[in-house]
Amino acid sequence: MKRALIIAALAPLALGLLPATAASATPATAPAAHDLSWRITPTGVTAQFRGLSAISRQVAWASGSAGTVLRTTDGGRTWQNVSPPGVTDLQFRDIEAFDANTAVILSIGEGEASRVYRTSDGGAHWTESFRNTEPTAFYDCLAFFDRRHGLALSDPVGGKFRVLSTSDGGRSWAVLPDAGMPAALAGEFAFAASGQCIATSGDRDAWIATGGGAQARVLHSRDRGLTWTASVTPLASSPSAGVFAVAFRDRHNGVAVGGDFANPANGVDALGLTRDGGRTWAEPVTAPQGYRSGVTWHPWFPTVLIAVGPTGSDLSVDGGRHWLQFDTGTFDTVDCTRDGACWASGAQGRVGVLQLT
């Protein structure tokens, strides 16, 4: 029944977003913005949640500033503070959960501020499984191929991005050799803004989002991080601009979002689309009207995308070619689950669940 209701709601959105004729490049009049909205859940905290991992309609995890980690098992009606003890000085910018009990969190920062913790009992206990000892490394985000295999990304060390690998679900990590990593551009780095600067699809493909240098690039690996190729995107790049998040529906179809966080209302050159696994990127017909730090595909609809940022949330129903803003609230990241639920999180303890209105 819930799935049928969502399909019924998205159908008019599709009609409003797609061009009126095949030759038209301008979308028809969009439907009312109240078709979709975020239901804000009461987290009871003011942390900024840039890390989010949604499991189902009932279960989700959020991580963020002041060492805060929350978990809900009742659809966001209540949240439990399951933060590791004694880490209020850390910023947990990314979290990857596998179920209601098992999760891996990443703290960001220079030197030993970059750490990984793991829990297998719903956050009652945490084990530190990695602490960075390289002074010039700065870890930004992590992603998993499955419950055992995952990668964590650091800004360049010695002129190349550094990648950690795990094959035991985050219990242990090893630095991958950088022989297959292309040289970083001058000033290039990854943005730890949404936990989505690295993404995976299938059991071997991974992508890295970059900015900060002369070009905003996406790096692609087909072998779980051993070798990488780089491609240039249409997104603007500067010390405050670039690709902030990538998401792939499969190994071919992907989207890159970003912009300039110093100018969040400017959406020019802030989104790119690929149909060949990231080898080439194209601009959309219309784009979100602002910087966007998070993006995800809806699991039920192969052409539906949701993007979020500090100035609003946007929907595309045609694979990213056209976009409609449906909310003006601030969020940093977004995640959808296999059972069709979509969650978003951001500043001031905001966590929302997508709903029909």
matplotlib code that plots the C-alpha trace (Angstrom):
import matplotlib.pyplot as plt

x = [0.0, 2.8, 4.6, 1.5, 1.0, 4.5, 4.2, 0.9, 2.7, 5.7, 3.7, 2.4, 5.9, 7.2, 4.6, 5.5, 9.3, 9.6, 9.5, 6.0, 7.2, 10.2, 11.8, 11.3, 14.3, 12.1, 10.1, 6.4, 4.8, 5.8, 3.3, 2.7, 5.6, 3.6, 3.5, 6.6, 8.0, 10.4, 8.9, 11.4, 12.0, 12.8, 16.5, 16.8, 20.3, 21.9, 24.8, 25.4, 24.7, 26.8, 26.9, 23.7, 23.1, 19.5, 18.6, 14.8, 11.7, 12.3, 16.1, 18.6, 21.9, 23.2, 26.7, 28.1, 29.8, 30.8, 31.3, 27.6, 26.1, 22.3, 20.2, 16.5, 14.6, 11.1, 11.1, 12.5, 9.8, 12.6, 16.4, 19.0, 22.3, 24.8, 27.9, 31.3, 32.5, 35.2, 35.2, 33.3, 36.3, 35.8, 33.6, 32.0, 31.4, 30.5, 28.7, 28.0, 25.5, 24.7, 21.7, 20.2, 23.3, 26.3, 27.9, 31.2, 31.9, 34.7, 36.0, 37.8, 40.7, 44.5, 46.7, 45.1, 41.8, 41.0, 39.8, 37.4, 35.2, 32.9, 30.0, 28.2, 25.7, 23.8, 26.3, 26.4, 30.1, 32.6, 36.0, 38.5, 39.7, 41.9, 43.8, 45.7, 49.4, 50.3, 50.4, 49.6, 46.6, 43.0, 40.3, 37.0, 34.5, 34.1, 31.9, 31.3, 30.8, 29.2, 29.2, 32.9, 34.7, 35.0, 37.2, 38.0, 39.4, 42.0, 43.1, 46.4, 49.5, 52.7, 50.8, 48.2, 44.9, 45.3, 42.8, 42.3, 40.8, 39.0, 37.9, 36.5, 33.7, 35.8, 37.4, 40.9, 42.2, 45.3, 46.6, 46.4, 49.4, 49.3, 51.0, 47.7, 46.5, 46.9, 48.6, 46.5, 46.1, 47.6, 45.2, 43.0, 41.2, 37.9, 35.1, 34.0, 30.5, 28.1, 29.9, 29.4, 32.8, 33.4, 30.7, 30.5, 28.3, 28.4, 31.3, 34.3, 33.5, 34.2, 34.3, 36.0, 34.7, 37.2, 37.5, 39.7, 42.1, 41.8, 39.3, 36.5, 37.2, 35.8, 38.2, 37.0, 38.3, 37.1, 39.2, 38.2, 40.7, 43.9, 43.9, 42.1, 41.4, 40.4, 37.9, 37.0, 33.4, 31.5, 31.3, 33.1, 36.2, 38.0, 39.2, 35.5, 34.0, 34.0, 32.2, 30.9, 29.0, 28.6, 26.0, 25.7, 22.6, 24.8, 28.3, 27.2, 24.7, 25.8, 25.4, 27.8, 26.6, 28.4, 29.0, 30.5, 29.8, 30.9, 28.1, 25.4, 22.6, 24.5, 23.7, 25.7, 28.0, 27.0, 25.8, 27.0, 25.6, 27.4, 26.1, 29.5, 30.7, 32.3, 34.5, 32.5, 30.1, 27.3, 25.4, 21.7, 19.0, 18.0, 19.8, 19.1, 19.2, 22.1, 25.0, 24.1, 26.2, 24.2, 22.5, 20.9, 18.9, 15.5, 15.7, 12.2, 12.4, 15.5, 15.3, 14.4, 17.1, 17.0, 19.6, 20.0, 21.9, 21.8, 19.3, 16.8, 16.0, 15.4, 13.8, 14.5, 12.4, 14.2, 17.7, 18.9, 18.1, 15.5, 15.1, 12.3, 12.9, 10.3, 11.7, 13.7, 15.0, 18.7, 20.2, 23.7, 23.2, 20.4, 20.0, 17.2, 16.5, 15.5, 12.0, 11.5, 12.1, 14.3, 16.1, 18.0, 20.1, 21.9, 22.6, 21.0, 20.1, 17.8, 16.8, 13.9, 11.9, 10.4, 6.6, 3.6, 1.4]
y = [0.0, 2.4, 1.7, 2.4, 5.7, 6.8, 5.8, 7.8, 10.8, 10.6, 10.2, 13.8, 15.0, 13.3, 14.9, 18.3, 17.8, 16.3, 18.6, 19.2, 18.0, 15.8, 18.9, 21.1, 21.7, 23.5, 21.5, 22.0, 23.7, 21.8, 20.5, 22.0, 21.8, 20.2, 16.8, 15.8, 17.1, 16.1, 15.1, 16.3, 13.8, 14.8, 14.0, 16.1, 17.3, 20.2, 18.3, 18.7, 15.3, 15.0, 11.2, 9.2, 5.5, 4.4, 0.7, 0.6, 2.6, 1.8, 1.8, 4.6, 5.9, 9.5, 10.8, 14.2, 16.9, 16.7, 12.9, 12.4, 9.2, 8.5, 5.5, 5.0, 1.7, 3.1, 5.2, 8.3, 8.7, 8.3, 8.4, 6.8, 8.5, 5.7, 7.9, 6.4, 7.6, 10.3, 11.5, 14.8, 16.5, 14.3, 15.0, 11.8, 12.9, 9.5, 6.3, 3.0, 0.7, -2.8, -3.4, -2.2, -3.4, -3.1, 0.2, 1.8, 5.5, 7.7, 10.9, 13.4, 15.7, 15.9, 13.2, 11.2, 13.0, 10.7, 7.4, 4.6, 2.9, -0.1, -1.5, -4.8, -4.3, -1.2, 1.3, 0.0, -0.7, 0.7, -0.6, 1.7, -0.2, 2.5, 5.6, 7.7, 8.2, 10.0, 13.8, 14.9, 12.5, 13.8, 11.1, 12.3, 9.5, 5.8, 3.3, -0.4, -2.9, -5.4, -6.3, -7.1, -5.1, -1.3, 1.7, 4.9, 8.0, 10.5, 13.7, 13.4, 12.2, 12.7, 14.0, 11.1, 10.4, 7.8, 4.9, 2.5, -1.0, -3.5, -7.0, -7.9, -5.4, -2.6, -4.6, -3.8, -1.5, -1.3, 1.4, 0.4, 0.9, 4.2, 2.9, 2.8, 6.2, 9.1, 12.2, 14.7, 18.2, 21.2, 22.0, 19.0, 17.3, 15.7, 17.4, 15.8, 17.4, 14.4, 11.1, 10.8, 11.8, 8.1, 5.7, 2.1, 0.0, -3.8, -5.7, -3.9, -0.4, 2.7, 6.4, 9.4, 13.0, 15.8, 19.6, 22.4, 22.4, 23.7, 21.0, 19.1, 15.4, 12.0, 9.0, 5.5, 2.1, -1.2, -3.4, -2.3, 0.6, -0.9, 1.2, 4.4, 6.6, 10.2, 12.2, 15.9, 16.9, 20.1, 21.2, 24.4, 24.0, 26.2, 26.0, 26.0, 24.3, 21.0, 17.6, 17.1, 13.8, 11.0, 8.3, 5.5, 3.5, 0.8, 0.7, 2.9, 5.5, 8.1, 11.7, 14.2, 17.1, 20.0, 23.7, 26.3, 26.1, 29.7, 30.7, 28.2, 29.9, 29.6, 26.4, 27.2, 24.3, 22.3, 19.0, 16.4, 13.2, 10.1, 7.1, 5.4, 4.8, 8.2, 8.3, 11.3, 13.8, 16.0, 18.9, 18.6, 20.5, 22.2, 21.9, 22.6, 26.3, 26.1, 24.1, 20.5, 18.3, 15.1, 12.9, 9.5, 7.3, 6.0, 2.2, 1.6, 4.0, 3.7, 7.4, 9.1, 11.1, 13.3, 16.0, 18.0, 21.0, 24.0, 25.9, 23.1, 19.7, 18.7, 15.9, 14.5, 11.8, 11.5, 10.4, 13.9, 15.8, 18.0, 19.0, 20.4, 21.9, 20.6, 21.9, 24.9, 23.5, 22.8, 19.3, 17.9, 14.3, 11.9, 8.2, 5.8, 2.3, -0.9, -0.7, 2.7, 5.1, 8.2, 10.0, 13.2, 14.9, 18.1, 21.0, 21.6, 17.9, 17.9, 14.4, 14.1, 11.3, 11.9, 11.8, 12.5, 15.5]
z = [0.0, 0.9, -2.3, -4.3, -2.6, -3.4, -7.0, -7.2, -5.7, -8.0, -11.2, -11.2, -10.3, -13.3, -15.5, -14.1, -14.5, -17.9, -21.0, -22.5, -25.9, -27.0, -28.6, -25.5, -23.2, -20.6, -18.1, -17.9, -14.9, -11.8, -9.3, -5.9, -3.6, -0.9, -2.7, -0.8, 2.5, 5.3, 8.6, 11.2, 14.0, 17.6, 18.2, 21.3, 20.4, 18.5, 16.9, 13.1, 11.5, 8.3, 8.8, 8.1, 7.4, 7.0, 7.2, 6.9, 7.7, 11.4, 11.8, 11.1, 12.5, 12.5, 13.4, 13.7, 15.8, 19.5, 19.1, 18.8, 17.4, 17.5, 16.6, 16.1, 15.9, 15.7, 12.6, 14.3, 17.0, 19.6, 19.3, 21.6, 22.2, 21.6, 21.3, 22.2, 25.6, 25.9, 22.3, 22.5, 20.7, 17.6, 14.5, 13.2, 9.6, 8.3, 9.4, 7.7, 9.4, 8.4, 10.7, 14.0, 15.9, 13.7, 12.5, 11.6, 12.2, 10.9, 12.7, 10.5, 11.1, 10.9, 12.5, 15.3, 15.0, 12.1, 13.6, 12.9, 15.6, 15.3, 17.3, 17.1, 20.0, 18.9, 20.2, 23.8, 23.3, 20.6, 19.6, 18.0, 14.9, 13.3, 14.4, 11.9, 12.6, 9.4, 10.3, 6.8, 6.3, 6.8, 6.4, 5.0, 4.3, 4.0, 2.0, 1.9, -0.9, 1.4, 5.1, 5.0, 2.3, 2.5, 1.8, 3.7, 1.9, 3.0, 1.4, -0.6, 1.2, -0.7, -3.8, -4.0, -2.3, 0.4, 0.7, 3.6, 3.0, 5.2, 4.5, 7.9, 8.3, 9.7, 12.5, 10.9, 8.2, 6.0, 3.7, 0.1, -2.1, -4.1, -7.3, -9.1, -7.9, -10.2, -8.9, -7.2, -8.6, -6.8, -3.9, -4.6, -1.7, -0.8, 1.1, 4.4, 4.1, 3.9, 4.1, 0.3, -1.1, -1.8, -3.1, -4.2, -6.5, -6.7, -5.2, -6.9, -8.3, -6.3, -7.0, -5.2, -5.4, -5.4, -5.5, -4.3, -7.3, -10.9, -11.8, -10.0, -10.7, -10.0, -9.6, -10.5, -9.4, -10.8, -8.4, -4.8, -4.7, -6.1, -9.3, -10.3, -13.3, -13.1, -15.1, -15.2, -14.3, -15.3, -11.7, -10.6, -8.5, -6.0, -2.4, -1.4, -4.4, -6.2, -6.2, -2.6, -3.2, -5.8, -6.0, -8.5, -9.3, -10.9, -12.3, -15.3, -14.1, -11.6, -10.4, -8.9, -6.8, -5.2, -5.9, -3.6, 0.1, 0.5, -1.9, -1.0, -3.0, -6.3, -8.2, -11.3, -12.4, -9.4, -10.9, -13.4, -14.8, -16.2, -18.1, -18.6, -15.1, -14.7, -17.9, -19.2, -17.5, -18.8, -17.4, -16.7, -18.5, -15.2, -11.8, -8.1, -7.4, -4.9, -3.5, -2.7, -0.4, -0.5, -3.1, -3.4, -5.8, -4.8, -4.6, -6.1, -9.1, -11.4, -12.5, -9.2, -7.4, -4.2, -3.5, -0.3, 0.9, 3.2, 1.0, 0.2, -1.1, -4.8, -6.7, -10.2, -11.8, -15.1, -14.0, -13.1, -16.3, -14.6, -10.9, -8.8, -5.3, -2.8, 0.5, 1.7, 5.0, 5.6, 5.3, 4.7, 3.6, 2.5, 2.3, 1.1, 2.2, 0.3, 1.7, 0.2, 3.1, 2.6, 5.5, 5.6, 8.4, 9.0, 11.3, 14.8, 15.2, 12.2, 10.9, 8.6, 7.0, 3.5, 3.5, 1.3, 2.2]

ax = plt.figure().add_subplot(projection="3d")
ax.plot(x, y, z, "-o")
ax.set_aspect("equal")
plt.show()
